[in-house]
Amino acid sequence: MKFRFVLFFLIFPLLIFGQLQSPSQFLGYELGTQFSRHADVVGYFEHVAAHSAMVKYRDYGKTNERRRLTYAVVSSEENMSNLETIRTDNLKNIGLLPGESTPKKTIVWLSYNVHGNEASSSEAAMNTLYKLITEHSDYLKDVVVIIDPGVNPDGRDRYVNWYNQVKRKPYNPSPDATEHHEPWPGGRPNHYLFDLNRDWMWASQVETQQRLKVYNEWMPQIHVDFHEQFINNPYYFAPGAQPYHEILTPFQREFQYTIGKNNAKHFDKEGWLYFTRESFDLLYPSYGDTYPLFMGAIGMTYEQAGHGMAGLGIINDEDIELTLKDRMAHHTTTGLSTIEVASQNVAALVREFRKFFTNDNLKFKSFVLKGNSDNINALTQLLDRHQIQYGFAKGGTVKGFNFRDGKKGSIDSEGALVVSTNQPRGKMVEVLFEPHTHLTTPITYDITAWSLPYAFGLEAVASTSLVAADKGEVEKFVPNVIHTSAAGYISKWNSLDDARFLSELLKNKIKVRYSEKKLSFGGNEFDRGSLIITRSDNKDNPDFDSKLIEIANKTKRELYASPTSFADAHTDFGSQYVHLIKDKKIAVLQGEGTNSLSYGTLWHFFETQLQYPITAINTDYLDKIQWSDYDVLILPQGNYKSILEEGVFTKLENWISNGGKVIAIGSAVAVFEGKEGFHLKKNGEKKEEEKDSVSAGPNLIPYAEREMDSTKDLITGSIYKVTLDNTHPLAFGYGHDYFSLKLGSDSYKFLPDGYNVGYIKGDFESVSGFAGEEAAEKLKNSIVFAQAKKGKGSVVYLLDDVLFRSFWQNGKLFMANAVFLVQ
Ligand SMILES: [Zn+2]
């Protein structure tokens, strides 16, 4: 009996778990000698989970291309049997669940391969998992490790599949070889070509949306985002570079050093080169290091040399061969080293984590927001994704910083949205809503302003006292009903949701008009741009009423049914100022020369937000298309000088003269500069002789200050107040001004002909963010949005990219206006 009992315990684990294999055994090749496809990585994680009681492996969703999004939870067997308690204790500790707890465990989250072509990191994920449970399980006594082996599987497989097709056997380390030159758009971004390491906060992408749910269930104390950089750089790990966001706590700053020094110890032992405190700053809240930091964790980026150029091996500029095996070994070492540090500092991590979530001394207590109800809804949806609490005010005047005027002011809070910092995630609230981000240095890796009241185009006041709010009644949508005797229906026009409604109408062949004048029917006033759907236009459509009502109810648009076409005043339905909106055939350029991120935002916008068809045309066969098949051509940001060279440009010009419309975004407008009939001239360009150092005087800027000096001409994402001509269709649905996110210092003069629709007149008004003195000077008297007419057609200039990362909600209507309303 006893014998059988012992035998049972010897065999039992084998029966359940079988034989755990190393990644190399499982995959059938030595790890680091091939790139593993995402499915193989998933396969290995499944294998480990099936063969170890220390690992659970779960799915958290699917990508756009239906690849699995997954995470492994790894800890000691004892902890694994108690996992749910560990998870909930962690949330209780910081007030996210009711009840008290003093957790004895800490949580470390490792995210791999957010940039698909930084491909050593998913290999390192497999290696790290295996070594962790076979060689370093002592780290796991009080540490729960979460491993996401592939944050961006679509991007990874885009890279890996391409590489496997072109690589040689043995691999060719010459930087000239094809295998080191990824074709456009490369494997870095996801399916819609978004950079997922800029999307944590805006959560526009399905990968982010699904990951945030799991992240918020666990709330780790440490988060590492594994990356790769150019092939010549030594390894980078924490501490990060300045500027640090001022919200970071002393402990978060110090612990970056604690972790960095432990990594350094292991790297010194191996003789590996590294750097810290340079290049990778901690400011913009949408990264895989800053987002976790603002959610209380020690968030860090680790950067290995490599990325899409490196392949299995490449000779770099220092004549060193950089191999995938080395890249993987470095990432494995820092991953394990980070878990080691966590295991030595459990009590401090847990204690300080709790402290982070008590928010007594923040600058502002409440942000009170009012305005466009669709934009308010979009904002609350974003807050929901981050589990940030909000409520609605009962009324009364609230004083504080007024965002619109940039000074002290007040707001009538009746029904206003209130987001307060007296909640666990209060620090994140402050980071997102505060009007000005404090910068210790302008040399930063990303944008310096993102304040949400501006991004969502809302009236807002930041108050230093707490504003009472309750759950409130979100205004219920009252479904529309059919009015068979109506001469027509009118619907407002001031948000992306209205544009979605229009898109649905056009797709369903319902004829619709817009009014370029204000309307007055049945005692109701409607602004410019309002949609009019008349019975007369749709008399051949027997399902007109039912289809229209169905679409309006689906998109939650309120219709006013007018019994007559006769207006209370001025503009009737049949007025010359009421125009039919044509079903537009839209082409968007993509491919070599275009900016893949900018193209990606257009693709994502039309396909998932506006839900209106576009035809993507590659730049390499542009000269072969039949231009007359299209009404609108959109040029994403890019460099078009060689794409639209003379012959092609002439065709384009003819098409415009015959009625075509170009929408040029950001850097794309440059292709029209100085061309006859497009009225576009640069602002503040120095003449050749001024650039000459002899006439300008000697350059006495010290060498050591060259980097800082270069910031004079820099704008790295700052918010500007722009004056709008909202009588022009491009600005329908907006007020007299607009807060724009300016991403660069390119500046163009007012058009002498055509329409200057959005502009900075006289002195600029930078509302938030950094602008160098020379760059700022150039913005005086410059256009932001404009329309040049040529023959029967026109070009719409959108100098500021209104779709940038899909987060500037209030800018999106400009794109719909440009496509559908601008004549
Ligand atoms: Zn990266």
Residues whose N, C-alpha, C, O or C-beta is under 5 A from the ligand:
A	BS01	ZN	H115 E118 H227 E228
